[in-house]
Amino acid sequence: MRKSSVLVVILLSSFSFALAQKGSISLEMIEDMHKTFNTDKENIMRMNAISNNSIKEIALSRKNLSGVEHHFKYKVDVTGITDQQKSGRCWLFTSLNVIRPKVIDKYDLSDFEFSQNHLFFWDQFEKANLFLENIIAHADEDIDSRYNQWLLKSPVGDGGVWNSFTNLVTKYGLVPLSIMPETHNSKNTGYMRRMLRRKVREFAIELRAMQNEGAKPKDLAKRKIEMMGVVYKMLALNLGEPPQKFDYRFVSKDGELGETKSYTPQEFAKTILPETNYDDYVMLMNDPTRPYHKLYEIDNDRNVMEGINWKYINLPNKALKQYAIESIKGNDAMYASCDVGKQLNNDIGLLDPDNYDFESAYGIEFNMDKKARILSRESGSSHGMALIAVDVDKEENPVKWQFENSWGSNSGHKGYLSFTDSWFDEYMFRVVVHKKHLPDKVLKILDQKPTMLPPWDPMFKADE
């Protein structure tokens, strides 16, 4: 009994000593917090309400539920809503949704959809190759180096941005949806990606071992090609094989049959949109953490080894809005990306900073601006959609905008999401605009030598 008492005293003394350390929380501090919380009766009311309900339901603004309408003065001619299902391919759907209205108009179609699965196959294939090439390039570094850890953290993801799309379509062309339709695993990419990541990480360890044991470059290259054969097999089993050649004909909205022709994917892309030069599209960003009117490039942010990196011009929001309006007026949809999870009321298809009053619900202020949210990793681009519409006031100032989303027609407002101009300011990050809608002063920025940024920068998460 005596030994037990001594042990308790020792433990209590150790506990008291630990609490006395700088920066620790003492029991007295907790008691003060308890008294402060319980002294305010509003805290008790809030605790009862929030602990028994969804915080979003508690914070939902009744004001924003009334008077919501989805009409716009200027809108791109678009048809049909696509659905990426349970995958991170929003960037791919969005990119194809930007160009498909041109095909629908050119061939007088009632609807048309490209095969996302076709480009997704080659995206995963090329990302695996780029990953293995980077592993070889950094094999002389410790595996715990920041670059190697960045590589190994997500070796092959299904996210991307506009340059990912242009790299693919330039090399692999396009095919209609009916030629390479979706599979279970293209619509539900999680397990396929998990298995693919497992295999290429295994390959990475093997290549590092070969390099460290003095393997010659030609032997590493040969082994990597063998590894890519395994990657091809895994993708083909999950997604089906991409077509090398196919027959296709267009059917007009009046039922008129076009001529059946034979195409390679590359020939199809050049035939249906011969005037489209993907190099003529410029990514504009609003990143308040960096100087504006500068050209930036993100190191190794691409999916194809010989492809282009993510490159953008950083501009104030006012400029992004100006050129986006010009694009919409010109009937050109734009690739755009944003932090879609912030203040989204998907039931009514509205994004607005005032949709949810979390400050009143908690009785706590949230004071970070856009710059602080980016630097603290609180906010960043998470989703790509096609920007297709804008509504303006009498002075032609934007009031609200609209996305064509890729979550199916049952999501949002019949598949679309409207958002207020104030939401644009806070949570829009980038738009891709054709050069014809940009003034010379902006195009001249493209002549600058870009500032190279690291791939792990907080601003540069791929859209999913």
C-alpha positions as CSV (number, residue, x, y, z in Angstrom):
1,M,0.0,0.0,0.0
2,R,2.8,2.3,0.9
3,K,4.6,1.6,-2.4
4,S,1.4,2.4,-4.3
5,S,1.0,5.7,-2.5
6,V,4.6,6.6,-3.3
7,L,4.0,5.7,-6.9
8,V,0.9,7.9,-7.1
9,V,2.8,10.9,-5.6
10,I,5.6,10.4,-8.2
11,L,3.1,10.3,-11.0
12,L,1.2,13.4,-9.8
13,S,4.5,15.2,-9.4
14,S,5.5,14.2,-12.9
15,F,2.1,15.4,-14.3
16,S,2.4,18.7,-12.5
17,F,6.0,19.1,-13.8
18,A,4.8,18.4,-17.3
19,L,2.0,21.0,-17.0
20,A,4.5,23.6,-15.8
21,Q,6.4,23.4,-19.0
22,K,6.3,26.4,-21.3
23,G,3.4,26.2,-23.7
24,S,1.5,23.5,-21.9
25,I,-2.1,23.6,-20.8
26,S,-2.7,23.6,-17.1
27,L,-5.8,22.3,-15.3
28,E,-6.4,25.9,-14.0
29,M,-6.5,27.2,-17.6
30,I,-9.1,24.5,-18.5
31,E,-11.1,25.4,-15.5
32,D,-11.1,29.1,-16.6
33,M,-12.3,28.1,-20.1
34,H,-15.0,26.0,-18.6
35,K,-16.3,28.9,-16.4
36,T,-16.1,31.3,-19.4
37,F,-18.0,29.0,-21.7
38,N,-20.8,28.3,-19.1
39,T,-21.2,31.9,-18.0
40,D,-22.5,32.8,-21.5
41,K,-26.0,31.3,-21.9
42,E,-25.8,31.7,-25.7
43,N,-23.0,29.1,-25.7
44,I,-25.3,26.6,-24.1
45,M,-28.0,27.3,-26.7
46,R,-25.4,27.0,-29.5
47,M,-24.1,23.8,-28.1
48,N,-27.5,22.3,-27.9
49,A,-28.3,23.3,-31.5
50,I,-25.0,22.5,-33.2
51,S,-24.3,19.2,-31.4
52,N,-27.7,17.9,-32.4
53,N,-27.8,19.1,-36.0
54,S,-25.6,19.6,-39.1
55,I,-23.7,22.8,-38.8
56,K,-24.6,23.6,-42.4
57,E,-28.3,23.4,-41.6
58,I,-27.8,25.6,-38.6
59,A,-25.8,28.2,-40.5
60,L,-27.9,28.1,-43.7
61,S,-29.1,31.6,-44.7
62,R,-32.8,31.8,-45.2
63,K,-32.3,35.0,-47.1
64,N,-30.2,33.3,-49.8
65,L,-33.0,30.7,-50.4
66,S,-35.4,33.3,-51.8
67,G,-35.1,35.1,-55.1
68,V,-32.5,32.7,-56.6
69,E,-32.8,32.7,-60.4
70,H,-30.5,31.2,-63.0
71,H,-30.9,33.6,-65.9
72,F,-28.1,35.5,-67.6
73,K,-27.7,38.3,-70.0
74,Y,-24.7,36.7,-71.8
75,K,-24.4,32.9,-72.1
76,V,-22.4,30.5,-74.3
77,D,-24.5,28.1,-76.4
78,V,-24.1,24.8,-74.6
79,T,-26.0,21.5,-74.8
80,G,-26.1,18.6,-72.3
81,I,-24.6,17.8,-68.9
82,T,-21.8,15.3,-68.4
83,D,-21.1,13.3,-65.3
84,Q,-17.6,12.4,-64.0
85,Q,-19.1,10.0,-61.5
86,K,-16.7,8.9,-58.7
87,S,-13.5,10.1,-60.2
88,G,-11.2,13.1,-60.1
89,R,-11.4,13.8,-63.9
90,C,-13.2,17.1,-63.6
91,W,-10.4,18.8,-65.5
92,L,-10.8,16.4,-68.4
93,F,-14.5,16.7,-68.6
94,T,-14.2,20.5,-68.3
95,S,-11.6,20.7,-71.1
96,L,-13.8,18.6,-73.4
97,N,-16.9,20.6,-72.5
98,V,-15.1,23.7,-73.6
99,I,-14.6,22.4,-77.2
100,R,-17.7,20.2,-77.7
101,P,-20.1,23.1,-78.3
102,K,-18.0,23.9,-81.4
103,V,-18.5,20.4,-82.7
104,I,-22.2,20.5,-82.0
105,D,-22.5,23.8,-83.9
106,K,-20.3,22.7,-86.8
107,Y,-22.2,19.5,-87.5
108,D,-25.6,20.7,-86.5
109,L,-26.0,18.0,-83.8
110,S,-28.6,17.7,-81.0
111,D,-25.8,16.6,-78.6
112,F,-22.3,15.2,-78.7
113,E,-19.8,13.9,-76.1
114,F,-16.1,13.0,-76.4
115,S,-14.7,9.9,-74.8
116,Q,-13.1,11.0,-71.5
117,N,-12.0,7.4,-71.0
118,H,-9.8,7.6,-74.1
119,L,-7.8,10.5,-72.8
120,F,-7.9,9.3,-69.2
121,F,-6.1,6.0,-70.3
122,W,-3.3,8.0,-71.8
123,D,-3.1,10.4,-68.9
124,Q,-2.6,7.6,-66.4
125,F,-0.1,5.9,-68.8
126,E,1.9,9.1,-69.3
127,K,1.9,10.1,-65.7
128,A,3.3,6.7,-64.7
129,N,6.1,7.2,-67.3
130,L,6.9,10.7,-66.0
131,F,7.0,9.4,-62.5
132,L,9.4,6.7,-63.3
133,E,11.6,9.1,-65.3
134,N,11.7,11.5,-62.3
135,I,12.6,8.6,-60.0
136,I,15.6,7.8,-62.1
137,A,16.5,11.5,-62.3
138,H,16.5,11.9,-58.5
139,A,17.8,8.4,-57.6
140,D,21.1,9.8,-56.3
141,E,19.2,11.9,-53.7
142,D,18.1,10.5,-50.4
143,I,14.6,8.9,-50.6
144,D,13.5,11.3,-47.8
145,S,14.5,14.4,-49.9
146,R,11.6,16.8,-50.5
147,Y,11.5,16.0,-54.2
148,N,11.4,12.3,-53.8
149,Q,8.8,12.5,-51.0
150,W,6.7,14.7,-53.3
151,L,7.0,12.2,-56.1
152,L,6.2,9.2,-53.9
153,K,3.2,10.9,-52.1
154,S,1.1,10.8,-55.2
155,P,2.9,9.1,-58.1
156,V,-0.2,8.8,-60.4
157,G,-3.3,10.8,-59.6
158,D,-6.4,11.5,-61.7
159,G,-6.4,15.2,-61.3
160,G,-5.1,17.8,-63.7
161,V,-5.4,21.2,-65.3
162,W,-5.7,22.7,-68.8
163,N,-2.1,22.0,-69.9
164,S,-2.7,18.3,-69.0
165,F,-5.5,18.2,-71.5
166,T,-3.6,20.0,-74.3
167,N,-0.6,17.6,-73.8
168,L,-2.9,14.7,-74.3
169,V,-5.0,15.9,-77.2
170,T,-1.9,17.0,-79.1
171,K,-0.3,13.6,-78.8
172,Y,-3.3,11.2,-78.7
173,G,-6.1,13.0,-80.5
174,L,-9.8,12.6,-79.7
175,V,-12.5,10.0,-80.1
176,P,-16.3,10.1,-79.6
177,L,-17.8,8.6,-76.5
178,S,-19.4,5.7,-78.4
179,I,-16.0,4.6,-79.6
180,M,-14.4,4.2,-76.2
181,P,-17.2,4.4,-73.6
182,E,-16.9,4.6,-69.9
183,T,-16.1,1.5,-67.8
184,H,-16.8,0.7,-64.2
185,N,-13.2,1.8,-63.3
186,S,-13.2,4.9,-65.3
187,K,-16.3,6.1,-63.4
188,N,-14.9,4.7,-60.1
189,T,-11.2,5.4,-60.2
190,G,-10.3,4.9,-56.5
191,Y,-9.3,1.2,-56.5
192,M,-7.6,1.2,-59.9
193,R,-5.4,4.2,-58.8
194,R,-4.6,2.5,-55.5
195,M,-3.3,-0.6,-57.3
196,L,-1.5,1.5,-59.9
197,R,0.2,3.6,-57.3
198,R,1.3,0.4,-55.4
199,K,2.9,-1.0,-58.5
200,V,4.8,2.1,-59.6
201,R,6.1,2.7,-56.1
202,E,7.4,-0.8,-56.2
203,F,9.0,0.0,-59.6
204,A,10.5,3.2,-58.0
205,I,12.3,1.2,-55.3
206,E,13.6,-1.2,-57.9
207,L,14.9,1.6,-60.2
208,R,16.6,3.4,-57.2
209,A,18.3,0.1,-56.3
210,M,19.5,-0.4,-59.8
211,Q,20.9,3.1,-60.0
212,N,22.6,2.8,-56.7
213,E,24.2,-0.5,-57.8
214,G,25.7,1.2,-60.8
215,A,23.3,0.2,-63.5
216,K,24.0,2.0,-66.9
217,P,21.4,4.5,-68.3
218,K,20.5,2.1,-71.1
219,D,19.7,-0.7,-68.7
220,L,17.6,1.6,-66.6
221,A,15.8,2.8,-69.8
222,K,15.2,-0.8,-70.9
223,R,13.8,-1.8,-67.5
224,K,11.5,1.2,-67.4
225,I,10.0,0.2,-70.8
226,E,9.3,-3.2,-69.4
227,M,7.6,-1.6,-66.4
228,M,5.5,0.5,-68.7
229,G,4.3,-2.6,-70.4
230,V,2.9,-3.7,-67.0
231,V,1.3,-0.3,-66.6
232,Y,-0.3,-0.6,-70.0
233,K,-1.7,-4.0,-69.1
234,M,-3.2,-2.7,-65.8
235,L,-4.8,0.2,-67.6
236,A,-6.2,-1.9,-70.4
237,L,-7.7,-4.4,-68.0
238,N,-9.4,-1.5,-66.1
239,L,-10.3,0.9,-68.9
240,G,-10.2,-1.2,-72.1
241,E,-7.7,-0.5,-74.9
242,P,-7.8,2.8,-76.8
243,P,-8.7,2.5,-80.5
244,Q,-5.9,2.8,-83.0
245,K,-8.5,3.4,-85.8
246,F,-12.3,3.6,-85.9
247,D,-15.2,4.3,-88.2
248,Y,-17.7,7.1,-87.4
249,R,-20.4,9.3,-88.9
250,F,-22.3,12.3,-87.5
251,V,-26.1,12.4,-87.3
252,S,-27.6,15.9,-87.4
253,K,-30.3,16.9,-85.0
254,D,-32.8,16.5,-88.0
255,G,-31.7,12.9,-88.4
256,E,-29.5,13.5,-91.5
257,L,-26.8,10.9,-91.7
258,G,-23.3,12.0,-92.5
259,E,-20.7,10.0,-94.4
260,T,-19.0,7.2,-92.5
261,K,-15.3,7.8,-92.4
262,S,-12.3,6.0,-91.0
263,Y,-10.1,8.0,-88.5
264,T,-7.2,7.6,-86.2
265,P,-7.8,9.5,-83.0
266,Q,-5.3,12.1,-84.2
267,E,-7.0,12.5,-87.6
268,F,-10.4,12.8,-85.9
269,A,-9.2,15.7,-83.7
270,K,-7.7,17.5,-86.7
271,T,-10.7,16.9,-88.9
272,I,-13.5,18.0,-86.6
273,L,-11.7,21.1,-85.3
274,P,-9.0,22.0,-87.8
275,E,-9.0,25.6,-86.8
276,T,-8.3,24.9,-83.1
277,N,-4.8,25.6,-81.9
278,Y,-4.6,24.7,-78.3
279,D,-1.5,26.9,-77.9
280,D,-3.7,29.9,-78.4
281,Y,-5.4,29.4,-75.0
282,V,-3.8,31.3,-72.1
283,M,-4.3,30.4,-68.4
284,L,-5.0,33.5,-66.2
285,M,-4.6,33.1,-62.5
286,N,-5.6,35.2,-59.5
287,D,-3.0,34.4,-56.9
288,P,-2.7,37.3,-54.4
289,T,0.3,35.7,-52.7
290,R,2.5,36.8,-55.7
291,P,3.0,39.9,-57.8
292,Y,0.5,40.5,-60.6
293,H,1.3,41.0,-64.3
294,K,4.0,38.3,-64.1
295,L,4.4,35.0,-65.9
296,Y,4.9,31.9,-63.8
297,E,5.6,28.2,-64.5
298,I,5.3,25.2,-62.1
299,D,8.2,22.8,-62.2
300,N,7.4,19.3,-63.4
301,D,3.6,20.0,-63.4
302,R,2.6,18.1,-66.5
303,N,1.5,14.6,-67.4
304,V,3.5,14.0,-70.6
305,M,7.3,13.8,-70.5
306,E,7.7,16.0,-73.6
307,G,4.6,18.1,-72.8
308,I,4.3,21.6,-71.4
309,N,4.3,22.5,-67.8
310,W,1.5,24.4,-66.1
311,K,2.2,28.1,-67.0
312,Y,0.0,31.1,-66.2
313,I,-0.2,34.9,-66.1
314,N,-1.1,36.2,-62.6
315,L,-3.7,39.0,-62.8
316,P,-6.1,40.8,-60.4
317,N,-9.6,39.6,-60.3
318,K,-10.9,42.6,-62.2
319,A,-8.8,41.7,-65.2
320,L,-9.9,38.0,-65.1
321,K,-13.5,39.2,-65.1
322,Q,-13.0,41.6,-68.0
323,Y,-11.5,38.9,-70.2
324,A,-14.0,36.3,-69.1
325,I,-16.9,38.5,-70.1
326,E,-15.3,39.1,-73.5
327,S,-15.0,35.4,-74.0
328,I,-18.6,34.7,-73.0
329,K,-19.8,37.4,-75.3
330,G,-17.7,35.8,-78.1
331,N,-19.6,32.5,-77.4
332,D,-16.4,30.8,-76.1
333,A,-16.7,28.6,-73.0
334,M,-13.7,28.7,-70.7
335,Y,-11.9,26.2,-68.6
336,A,-12.1,27.6,-65.0
337,S,-11.3,26.3,-61.6
338,C,-12.2,27.3,-58.1
339,D,-12.6,26.2,-54.4
340,V,-16.0,24.7,-55.1
341,G,-16.5,23.3,-51.6
342,K,-16.6,26.8,-50.0
343,Q,-20.1,28.2,-49.4
344,L,-21.8,25.8,-51.9
345,N,-25.5,25.2,-51.6
346,N,-25.8,22.4,-54.1
347,D,-29.5,21.9,-53.5
348,I,-30.3,25.2,-55.2
349,G,-27.2,25.4,-57.4
350,L,-25.7,28.6,-55.8
351,L,-22.3,29.6,-54.6
352,D,-22.3,32.7,-52.5
353,P,-20.1,33.9,-49.5
354,D,-23.3,34.5,-47.5
355,N,-24.9,31.1,-48.1
356,Y,-23.9,29.9,-44.6
357,D,-23.4,32.2,-41.7
358,F,-20.9,30.2,-39.7
359,E,-19.8,33.2,-37.7
360,S,-23.3,33.7,-36.2
361,A,-23.8,30.0,-35.7
362,Y,-20.5,29.7,-33.7
363,G,-20.4,33.2,-32.3
364,I,-16.8,33.4,-33.6
365,E,-15.3,35.5,-36.4
366,F,-13.4,34.0,-39.3
367,N,-11.1,36.8,-40.6
368,M,-8.7,35.3,-43.2
369,D,-8.7,37.0,-46.6
370,K,-7.9,35.1,-49.8
371,K,-4.2,35.5,-49.5
372,A,-4.1,34.2,-46.0
373,R,-6.4,31.2,-46.9
374,I,-4.0,30.2,-49.6
375,L,-0.8,30.5,-47.5
376,S,-2.4,28.6,-44.6
377,R,-3.7,25.8,-47.0
378,E,-7.3,26.7,-45.9
379,S,-8.2,27.4,-49.5
380,G,-7.1,26.4,-53.0
381,S,-8.4,25.3,-56.3
382,S,-10.2,22.0,-56.0
383,H,-12.5,21.6,-59.0
384,G,-12.6,22.5,-62.7
385,M,-15.8,23.5,-64.5
386,A,-16.7,25.3,-67.7
387,L,-17.4,29.0,-67.3
388,I,-20.3,29.8,-69.6
389,A,-22.5,32.7,-68.5
390,V,-22.5,36.1,-66.8
391,D,-25.2,38.5,-65.8
392,V,-24.5,42.3,-65.6
393,D,-26.1,45.4,-64.2
394,K,-27.0,48.6,-66.2
395,E,-23.4,49.6,-66.2
396,E,-22.3,46.2,-67.5
397,N,-20.7,45.3,-64.2
398,P,-20.9,41.6,-63.4
399,V,-23.4,40.5,-60.9
400,K,-23.4,36.7,-61.1
401,W,-21.8,34.0,-63.2
402,Q,-22.5,30.4,-64.1
403,F,-20.6,27.1,-64.4
404,E,-21.4,24.1,-66.5
405,N,-20.5,21.3,-64.1
406,S,-19.7,17.7,-64.6
407,W,-21.6,16.1,-61.6
408,G,-24.6,15.0,-63.7
409,S,-28.0,16.8,-64.4
410,N,-29.4,16.0,-60.9
411,S,-26.7,18.1,-59.2
412,G,-27.1,21.8,-58.6
413,H,-29.5,23.6,-60.9
414,K,-30.1,21.0,-63.6
415,G,-26.3,20.4,-63.7
416,Y,-25.3,24.0,-63.5
417,L,-23.9,26.1,-60.7
418,S,-24.5,29.9,-60.5
419,F,-22.2,32.0,-58.3
420,T,-22.2,35.6,-57.2
421,D,-19.6,38.1,-58.2
422,S,-18.5,38.4,-54.6
423,W,-17.9,34.6,-54.6
424,F,-15.8,35.0,-57.7
425,D,-13.5,37.4,-55.8
426,E,-13.0,35.0,-52.9
427,Y,-12.9,31.5,-54.4
428,M,-12.2,31.7,-58.2
429,F,-8.6,31.0,-59.1
430,R,-8.1,30.5,-62.8
431,V,-9.7,30.8,-66.2
432,V,-8.3,29.8,-69.6
433,V,-9.0,32.4,-72.3
434,H,-8.3,32.4,-76.0
435,K,-5.7,34.9,-77.1
436,K,-8.3,36.7,-79.4
437,H,-10.0,37.9,-76.2
438,L,-6.8,39.3,-74.6
439,P,-5.2,42.7,-75.2
440,D,-1.6,43.1,-76.4
441,K,-0.5,44.3,-72.9
442,V,-1.5,40.9,-71.5
443,L,-0.1,38.9,-74.4
444,K,3.2,40.6,-74.0
445,I,3.6,39.1,-70.6
446,L,3.9,35.7,-72.3
447,D,7.3,37.0,-73.6
448,Q,8.7,37.2,-70.1
449,K,11.0,34.5,-68.8
450,P,8.6,32.7,-66.4
451,T,9.4,32.5,-62.7
452,M,9.7,28.8,-61.9
453,L,7.8,27.6,-58.8
454,P,8.1,24.3,-56.9
455,P,5.4,21.7,-57.6
456,W,4.5,21.4,-53.9
457,D,3.4,25.1,-53.7
458,P,0.1,25.4,-51.8
459,M,-1.6,27.1,-54.8
460,F,-1.0,24.3,-57.2
461,K,-3.2,21.4,-56.4
462,A,-4.6,19.7,-59.5
463,D,-8.3,20.0,-60.1
464,E,-10.2,16.8,-59.2
